[in-house]
Each structure stands twice: as C-alpha cells, then as structure tokens.
Amino acid sequence: MNTKKLHLISLGCTKNLVDSEVMLGRLKEYEITDDNAEADVIIVNTCGFIDAAKEESINTVLNLHYERKEDSILVMSGCLSERYKEELQADMPEIDIFTGVGDYEKIDELIASKQSTFSPEVYLATETSGRVITGSNYHAYIKIAEGCNQACSFCAIPSFKGKLHSRSLKSIFKEVTNLVSQGFYDFSFISQDSSSYGRDMGLKDGLVDLIKGVEAIEGVASARILYLYPSTTTFTLIDAIADSKVFQTYYDMPIQHIEQSMLKTMKRGFGEKKTIELLEYMKSKPNAFLRTSLIAGHPGESEESFKHLCDFMEKFEFDRFNTFHYSNEETTTAYSMDQIDEETIDQRAQILGEIAEKCTLKSLEKMLGQTVALSIDGESDEHEYLLSARPLQWAVDIDGEILINDTSDLPITYGKRYEARVTELVGDQLLATLIKEL
C-alpha cells in the first residue's frame, strides 16, 4: 500500500513552528515531501501579524492550490485563518479545510472528516503533544505561554490569541527532559510576552523559577529566552539570566521605539527612562548579547522623535536589531490614527536598517580573537569546504552563522558542540578555527 504524502509550510514566527511540529506529530503515518505537486495533503500554517505576512500567507496558499494534484486536500490553519475566518471561508473556495489556532492536535481528525473547525480555546502544546522537532538534531523551541495581556497600539495578536495563558512549570520541565533523552541539548523558550510568564498562575517572577528548574535538568547544555517585554522584565530576571551556568546571557527585548511620546502613543506603558535603565543593566553583564526590534513609521512619529530613535540606536549599539515597517491593522488603536505615508515609512526603515548593519558589524568585530562554544550545523552554503556553525550564545536562524575554515583535523559530527577561536572577519562573515570537541 502506498504511503500518503504530506507537504507542510510553516509561515511566520517560531511560535507557529511549534504548532506546525505538533501537526507533524499527529500525521506521522504520512511521508513528508518537499514536492507539493505530489502531496496528498498540503497544510499551510499561516501568519496574520502584519500586511506583508498576510499577503505571503494568501499567495502561498493560492500558489499551492494551482500546482496541487487532483483529489489532494488543502488545509489552511493558524493565525490568519483564525483572524479572518468568516471572510476567508467566504472568499477562498480553493481551500478544503479551514482551522485556526485551537485545533492543531486534532488535525488528523479534521483531515479524515474533511471538516473545518475553529475551537474557542487557543491551543498550547504540552509535554504530551508528540511534536516532531524539525530543522535540527540538537535544538528545540519550547513554547511556555500563549496570548498576551499587553495592549500595544499596533498589535492585533491579543484580538485573536486572547489573554496570557501560561503552561505549568511541571509541563515545561517534562517536555525538556523528554527532549534531552532524545539528544537535544539546546533550547529557546518562547511566547508572545515571555517576561509575563506565570503571572496568570500567581507566579511573581515565573521565568526565574523556570531558569532554576531547567538548570536542574541533566543534559541541558545551553538555553535562551526570547521576547522579553520592558515593563514585565525585572532586574531580578536580568540577574538570573546573567548568573545562570546554562542560560546564555542573551537578552531579546523588542523595544519598538525609545522616544518618550512615541512609547506613550504606542501604549508601551514603561517610558524612555526606565527602558534605558533596563537596557543599560543588561549591557553591564559580562559577555551580554542584546537583540531588539523596532517599528518604523508608527502614527505620530515626527521627524524629531525618529531622529531621537536613530541617535539612541547608533549610540547604544545593540548586537542585533531588526526593523518592521509599520502595518496598519484593524482591531488596533493605531488603526484610526493619522497615518504616515508609505514612502516615509520605507525611508525610515532603510535608515534604521543601515544603522543595524553597522551595529552588527561592530558586534562581530568584538568577537575577533575570542574563544566560543558553538554547534556545527552542516556544510556551508558559501562553499563546500567550509562548515556552518552557530555560537551557542546566538539564537537559531536570526543571529547569523560563523564559518569554520579550519577543523584542526578533528572528527566532525553535525549537531555536536566544539570550542573554536574566531580568527577573521571577511565582510560581515566571521571565520573560526576549531580547538576541541566539548
């Protein structure tokens, strides 16, 4: 009997990826194929965050529909599907099954019955979800919460993901322990607002409890927390991350802006002075790595406030930052404000992008001559004689790679950890020599 084939595309964030991995776990009897034209089932886990992501989701689904074979099943799941369920079901007869953000663990039943369904509850994976980890044999994302209690002016996520809903510490520790037993040793803990983790369960500083618990799990070599929020990040948490032997001194805190009036307009609720205090405290920690993200062209951003932001970003020198073009989203408070024209938004995003490149280059230059712990991911796309590696301090996919041009004749196993010396910076690419296996 021929095995049925599955083609799955996960769009948007890593939080979406975890949900896609849950679906793969429910559909283990299918053979995964990269060729969408031969798939019996095609699933697109969509992103509904901003206009560019929505457009990508719709285009991806339609392209797959035009290329798919007869009698195949096309499924649209995830945030976009949830957010615009009525409109999409009315306007897209190409789709066989619609489902949102509540039914990932029922995907096998939906396909068997060819039913569309939208559960009222947002799905949050647990240790029993049976995920199939993709893209790595040593790193996994762990989703610690869903939803968000913040009311940022530009963000529609709470409108379709709901309020903060945290997983229990016990559930998280069990999942990490299970994954360690399968050979995983590096973990990224993620949610919409990670620094609020546990507040809905009465935990005062839930991430500090999480750090302590994960440190006690034998076999975890490295971890980091992504998506901290300024007003819920405490000095205690910053200390706990810096003092940890397992968690990297890695601070990922999207600030979106820095100028006082803009933070107020964006409903960020913390203000310039306190945000800078937090950032300076993070930066004061030995070997700290700081990442953030910004929005260019939010309504109300004057030339003065934009210049203030640029001056701060140039002076502060984050290790990495990325810039989003402001996207006007219905259901948000910024939607009805006076909008900035697209051309100005594009110009501002480009200026910030150039500052980001300079900051990244300075961060890379500081690594010259340093000894780092890294994992080898495989052959480099740049050249078959170079290996692609990631320092364990850096986050997967977003912070870049280091190329190994000298293995010191060590035996190489992809996914293994090595100590390496950073020797050279060619353009914006670091080169390193392996010293020993860890």
C-alpha positions as CSV (number, residue, x, y, z in Angstrom):
1,M,0.0,0.0,0.0
2,N,1.4,3.4,-1.0
3,T,2.1,5.8,1.9
4,K,0.2,9.1,1.6
5,K,2.4,12.2,1.3
6,L,2.3,15.4,3.3
7,H,3.6,18.9,2.3
8,L,3.6,21.4,5.2
9,I,4.6,25.0,5.1
10,S,5.0,26.9,8.4
11,L,4.9,30.7,7.9
12,G,5.7,33.5,10.4
13,C,7.2,33.1,13.8
14,T,8.9,30.2,15.8
15,K,5.8,30.0,18.0
16,N,3.9,29.0,14.8
17,L,6.7,26.5,14.1
18,V,6.0,24.7,17.4
19,D,2.3,24.3,16.4
20,S,3.3,23.0,13.0
21,E,5.6,20.4,14.7
22,V,2.5,19.3,16.7
23,M,0.6,18.7,13.5
24,L,3.5,16.7,12.1
25,G,3.4,14.6,15.2
26,R,-0.3,13.9,14.6
27,L,0.3,12.9,11.0
28,K,3.2,10.5,11.4
29,E,1.7,8.0,9.0
30,Y,2.3,10.4,6.2
31,E,5.5,10.6,4.3
32,I,6.9,14.2,4.3
33,T,7.6,15.5,0.8
34,D,9.2,18.8,-0.5
35,D,7.3,18.4,-3.7
36,N,3.9,20.0,-3.2
37,A,2.7,18.7,-6.6
38,E,2.9,15.1,-5.4
39,A,1.4,15.6,-1.9
40,D,-2.0,14.1,-0.9
41,V,-2.3,16.6,2.0
42,I,-1.0,20.2,1.9
43,I,-1.0,22.3,5.1
44,V,-0.1,26.0,5.3
45,N,0.2,27.2,8.9
46,T,-0.4,30.9,8.2
47,C,0.7,34.1,9.9
48,G,-1.7,37.0,10.4
49,F,0.5,39.5,12.2
50,I,1.1,42.3,9.6
51,D,0.2,43.0,6.0
52,A,3.4,41.5,4.4
53,A,2.8,38.3,6.4
54,K,-0.9,38.2,5.4
55,E,0.0,38.7,1.8
56,E,2.6,35.9,1.9
57,S,0.2,33.5,3.5
58,I,-2.5,34.1,0.9
59,N,-0.1,33.9,-2.0
60,T,1.5,30.7,-0.7
61,V,-1.9,29.0,-0.3
62,L,-3.1,30.1,-3.8
63,N,0.2,29.0,-5.5
64,L,0.0,25.6,-3.8
65,H,-3.7,25.3,-4.9
66,Y,-2.8,25.9,-8.6
67,E,0.0,23.3,-8.5
68,R,-1.6,20.6,-6.5
69,K,-2.7,17.2,-7.8
70,E,-6.3,16.2,-8.2
71,D,-8.1,14.8,-5.0
72,S,-5.4,16.3,-2.7
73,I,-6.6,18.1,0.5
74,L,-5.5,21.7,1.0
75,V,-5.6,22.9,4.6
76,M,-5.3,26.5,5.9
77,S,-4.5,26.8,9.6
78,G,-3.1,29.3,12.0
79,C,-3.3,33.0,12.8
80,L,-4.5,34.4,9.5
81,S,-7.1,31.7,9.2
82,E,-8.3,32.4,12.8
83,R,-8.3,36.2,12.4
84,Y,-10.3,36.3,9.2
85,K,-12.2,33.1,9.4
86,E,-15.6,34.4,8.0
87,E,-14.0,36.4,5.2
88,L,-11.6,33.6,4.1
89,Q,-14.2,30.9,4.1
90,A,-16.5,33.1,2.0
91,D,-13.7,34.2,-0.4
92,M,-11.5,31.2,-0.8
93,P,-13.3,28.1,-2.2
94,E,-9.9,26.7,-3.1
95,I,-9.3,25.7,0.5
96,D,-10.8,22.3,1.6
97,I,-10.3,22.7,5.3
98,F,-10.0,25.8,7.4
99,T,-8.8,25.7,11.0
100,G,-7.4,28.4,13.3
101,V,-5.2,28.4,16.4
102,G,-7.1,25.9,18.6
103,D,-7.1,22.6,16.8
104,Y,-3.5,21.6,15.9
105,E,-3.8,18.4,17.9
106,K,-7.0,17.4,16.1
107,I,-5.5,17.9,12.6
108,D,-5.6,14.2,11.8
109,E,-9.4,14.1,12.7
110,L,-10.1,17.2,10.5
111,I,-8.3,15.7,7.5
112,A,-10.1,12.3,8.0
113,S,-13.6,14.0,8.1
114,K,-12.7,16.9,5.8
115,Q,-14.3,19.3,8.3
116,S,-13.4,22.9,9.0
117,T,-13.4,23.8,12.7
118,F,-12.4,26.7,15.0
119,S,-12.2,25.9,18.7
120,P,-12.9,28.8,21.0
121,E,-9.7,28.0,23.0
122,V,-6.2,28.8,21.8
123,Y,-4.0,25.7,21.6
124,L,-0.9,25.5,23.8
125,A,1.4,22.5,23.3
126,T,2.3,20.4,26.3
127,E,4.7,17.6,27.0
128,T,2.2,15.1,25.7
129,S,1.7,16.8,22.3
130,G,4.0,14.4,20.5
131,R,5.8,17.1,18.4
132,V,8.2,16.2,15.7
133,I,11.1,18.6,16.0
134,T,12.2,20.0,12.6
135,G,15.4,21.7,11.3
136,S,17.8,20.5,14.0
137,N,19.0,17.4,15.8
138,Y,20.1,19.3,18.9
139,H,18.0,22.5,19.2
140,A,14.3,22.8,20.1
141,Y,11.9,25.7,20.7
142,I,9.8,25.4,23.9
143,K,6.6,27.4,23.9
144,I,5.9,28.5,27.5
145,A,2.7,30.5,27.1
146,E,0.1,31.7,24.6
147,G,-1.8,35.0,24.3
148,C,-0.8,38.4,25.7
149,N,-2.1,40.8,28.3
150,Q,-0.4,43.9,26.8
151,A,-2.4,46.5,24.8
152,C,0.2,47.8,22.4
153,S,-1.4,50.2,19.9
154,F,-0.1,48.5,16.8
155,C,-0.6,44.8,17.7
156,A,-3.6,42.7,16.8
157,I,-2.3,39.5,18.4
158,P,-4.5,39.7,21.6
159,S,-7.6,40.1,19.4
160,F,-7.2,36.5,18.1
161,K,-4.8,34.9,20.5
162,G,-6.6,36.1,23.7
163,K,-5.1,36.8,27.1
164,L,-2.0,35.3,28.6
165,H,-2.2,31.6,29.3
166,S,0.9,30.0,30.7
167,R,1.9,26.4,30.8
168,S,2.7,24.8,34.2
169,L,6.4,24.6,35.1
170,K,6.0,20.9,35.6
171,S,4.8,20.5,32.0
172,I,7.7,22.5,30.6
173,F,10.3,20.6,32.6
174,K,8.8,17.3,31.5
175,E,9.0,18.3,27.8
176,V,12.6,19.5,28.2
177,T,13.5,16.2,30.0
178,N,11.9,14.2,27.2
179,L,13.8,16.1,24.5
180,V,17.1,15.7,26.3
181,S,16.6,11.9,26.3
182,Q,16.3,12.2,22.5
183,G,19.6,14.0,22.2
184,F,18.5,17.7,22.3
185,Y,20.7,19.9,24.4
186,D,20.0,23.5,23.3
187,F,16.6,25.2,23.9
188,S,14.9,28.5,23.1
189,F,12.0,29.4,25.4
190,I,9.4,31.4,23.5
191,S,5.9,33.1,23.8
192,Q,4.3,36.4,22.9
193,D,5.5,38.1,26.2
194,S,7.9,35.7,27.9
195,S,8.7,38.0,30.8
196,S,5.0,37.8,31.9
197,Y,5.2,34.0,32.1
198,G,3.3,32.6,35.1
199,R,1.6,35.9,36.1
200,D,-1.8,34.3,35.3
201,M,-0.9,31.4,37.6
202,G,0.2,33.7,40.5
203,L,3.9,33.4,39.9
204,K,5.7,36.7,40.7
205,D,8.8,36.0,38.6
206,G,7.9,32.9,36.7
207,L,11.0,33.0,34.4
208,V,13.3,32.9,37.4
209,D,11.6,29.7,38.6
210,L,11.8,28.3,35.0
211,I,15.6,29.1,34.9
212,K,16.2,27.3,38.1
213,G,14.2,24.2,37.1
214,V,15.8,23.9,33.6
215,E,19.3,24.3,35.2
216,A,18.5,21.2,37.3
217,I,17.8,19.0,34.2
218,E,20.9,17.0,33.4
219,G,21.9,17.2,29.8
220,V,20.7,20.8,29.1
221,A,23.9,22.4,27.8
222,S,22.5,25.7,26.6
223,A,19.3,27.8,26.7
224,R,18.0,31.3,26.0
225,I,14.7,33.2,26.4
226,L,13.2,35.1,23.6
227,Y,10.7,38.0,23.6
228,L,11.0,39.9,26.9
229,Y,8.7,42.9,27.4
230,P,10.1,46.0,29.0
231,S,7.5,46.6,31.7
232,T,7.5,43.0,32.9
233,T,11.3,42.4,32.8
234,T,12.7,42.7,36.3
235,F,16.3,43.4,37.5
236,T,16.0,40.0,39.3
237,L,15.3,38.3,36.0
238,I,18.2,40.0,34.3
239,D,20.5,38.9,37.1
240,A,19.1,35.3,37.0
241,I,19.9,35.1,33.3
242,A,23.4,36.5,33.7
243,D,24.2,34.3,36.7
244,S,23.0,31.1,35.1
245,K,25.5,28.4,34.0
246,V,23.1,27.1,31.5
247,F,21.1,30.1,30.1
248,Q,23.1,32.3,27.8
249,T,23.5,35.9,28.8
250,Y,21.2,36.7,25.9
251,Y,18.6,39.5,26.2
252,D,16.0,39.7,23.4
253,M,13.7,42.6,24.3
254,P,11.7,44.3,21.5
255,I,11.5,48.0,22.5
256,Q,9.7,49.2,19.3
257,H,10.8,52.8,19.9
258,I,12.7,54.8,22.6
259,E,11.4,58.3,22.5
260,Q,9.0,59.1,25.4
261,S,6.0,60.5,23.5
262,M,6.1,57.6,21.0
263,L,6.3,55.0,23.7
264,K,3.2,56.6,25.2
265,T,1.4,56.7,21.8
266,M,2.3,53.0,21.3
267,K,0.9,52.1,24.7
268,R,4.2,50.6,25.8
269,G,3.5,51.9,29.3
270,F,7.1,52.0,30.6
271,G,8.7,55.1,29.2
272,E,12.1,56.0,27.9
273,K,14.0,56.4,31.2
274,K,13.0,53.1,32.7
275,T,13.5,51.2,29.3
276,I,17.1,52.6,29.0
277,E,17.8,51.7,32.7
278,L,16.9,48.1,31.9
279,L,18.9,48.0,28.7
280,E,22.0,49.6,30.4
281,Y,21.7,47.0,33.2
282,M,21.5,44.2,30.7
283,K,24.5,45.6,28.8
284,S,26.5,45.8,32.1
285,K,26.5,42.0,32.4
286,P,29.7,40.2,31.3
287,N,29.5,38.9,27.7
288,A,25.9,40.1,27.3
289,F,24.3,39.8,23.9
290,L,21.4,42.2,23.2
291,R,18.8,42.0,20.5
292,T,15.8,44.2,19.9
293,S,13.2,45.1,17.2
294,L,11.7,48.5,16.2
295,I,8.8,49.8,14.2
296,A,9.4,52.5,11.6
297,G,6.6,54.9,10.8
298,H,4.1,54.3,13.6
299,P,1.4,57.1,13.5
300,G,2.6,60.1,15.5
301,E,6.3,59.5,14.8
302,S,7.6,63.0,14.0
303,E,10.9,63.7,12.3
304,E,12.2,64.7,15.8
305,S,11.2,61.5,17.5
306,F,12.6,59.4,14.6
307,K,15.9,61.3,14.8
308,H,15.9,60.7,18.6
309,L,15.4,57.0,18.0
310,C,18.2,56.9,15.4
311,D,20.6,58.7,17.7
312,F,19.9,56.3,20.5
313,M,20.3,53.2,18.3
314,E,23.6,54.4,17.0
315,K,24.9,55.2,20.4
316,F,23.6,52.2,22.3
317,E,24.9,49.6,19.8
318,F,22.7,46.5,20.1
319,D,24.4,43.3,18.9
320,R,21.4,42.8,16.6
321,F,18.2,44.6,15.8
322,N,15.6,44.4,13.1
323,T,13.1,46.9,11.9
324,F,9.4,46.3,10.9
325,H,7.6,48.7,8.6
326,Y,4.5,49.9,10.5
327,S,1.5,47.9,9.3
328,N,-2.0,49.4,9.9
329,E,-4.0,46.6,11.5
330,E,-7.8,46.8,12.1
331,T,-8.8,46.0,15.7
332,T,-5.8,48.0,17.0
333,T,-5.9,51.5,18.5
334,A,-3.4,52.9,16.0
335,Y,-5.7,51.9,13.1
336,S,-7.8,55.1,13.3
337,M,-4.8,57.5,14.0
338,D,-3.4,59.7,11.2
339,Q,-1.1,57.5,9.2
340,I,2.4,58.2,7.9
341,D,2.8,57.8,4.1
342,E,4.4,54.6,2.8
343,E,7.4,56.4,1.2
344,T,8.4,58.0,4.6
345,I,8.0,54.6,6.3
346,D,10.2,53.0,3.7
347,Q,12.9,55.7,4.1
348,R,12.9,55.4,7.9
349,A,13.1,51.6,7.8
350,Q,16.0,51.9,5.4
351,I,17.9,54.4,7.6
352,L,17.4,52.1,10.6
353,G,18.5,49.1,8.5
354,E,21.8,50.8,7.8
355,I,22.3,51.6,11.5
356,A,21.5,47.9,12.2
357,E,24.2,46.7,9.8
358,K,26.8,49.0,11.4
359,C,25.8,47.7,14.9
360,T,26.1,44.1,13.7
361,L,29.5,44.7,12.2
362,K,30.8,46.2,15.5
363,S,29.4,43.3,17.4
364,L,31.1,40.8,15.1
365,E,34.4,42.8,15.3
366,K,34.4,42.4,19.1
367,M,34.4,38.6,18.7
368,L,37.7,38.6,16.8
369,G,40.3,36.6,18.8
370,Q,37.6,35.2,21.2
371,T,37.1,31.5,22.1
372,V,33.5,30.5,21.7
373,A,31.3,27.4,22.2
374,L,29.5,26.5,19.0
375,S,27.4,23.8,17.3
376,I,28.2,22.7,13.8
377,D,25.1,22.6,11.6
378,G,26.5,21.3,8.4
379,E,28.2,22.2,5.2
380,S,28.1,25.9,4.4
381,D,26.0,27.3,1.6
382,E,29.0,29.6,0.8
383,H,31.5,26.8,0.0
384,E,31.6,23.0,0.2
385,Y,35.0,23.2,2.1
386,L,33.5,25.5,4.9
387,L,31.3,24.4,7.7
388,S,28.4,26.4,9.0
389,A,28.3,26.8,12.8
390,R,26.4,28.8,15.4
391,P,27.8,30.1,18.6
392,L,25.5,28.8,21.4
393,Q,25.0,32.3,22.6
394,W,23.3,33.3,19.4
395,A,19.6,32.4,18.6
396,V,18.9,30.0,15.8
397,D,18.3,31.5,12.3
398,I,18.2,35.1,13.3
399,D,21.7,36.0,14.6
400,G,23.7,34.5,11.7
401,E,26.5,31.9,11.5
402,I,30.2,31.5,11.8
403,L,32.1,29.7,9.1
404,I,34.7,27.1,10.1
405,N,37.6,27.2,7.7
406,D,40.0,25.1,9.8
407,T,38.8,22.0,11.6
408,S,42.2,21.2,13.1
409,D,41.7,17.7,11.8
410,L,39.1,17.0,14.5
411,P,36.4,14.4,13.7
412,I,33.3,16.3,12.7
413,T,29.7,15.4,13.7
414,Y,26.9,17.7,12.7
415,G,25.0,18.8,15.8
416,K,28.0,18.3,18.1
417,R,29.5,21.1,20.2
418,Y,33.0,22.4,19.7
419,E,35.3,25.1,21.1
420,A,36.6,27.4,18.4
421,R,38.7,30.5,18.1
422,V,37.3,33.4,16.0
423,T,40.2,34.3,13.6
424,E,38.9,36.6,10.9
425,L,36.1,38.9,9.7
426,V,35.6,38.9,5.9
427,G,33.0,41.4,5.0
428,D,30.3,40.6,7.5
429,Q,31.3,37.0,7.9
430,L,33.3,35.6,10.8
431,L,35.7,32.7,10.3
432,A,36.9,30.4,13.0
433,T,39.3,27.5,13.8
434,L,38.1,24.5,15.8
435,I,40.1,23.9,19.0
436,K,38.4,20.8,20.6
437,E,35.2,18.9,20.9
438,L,33.1,19.8,24.0
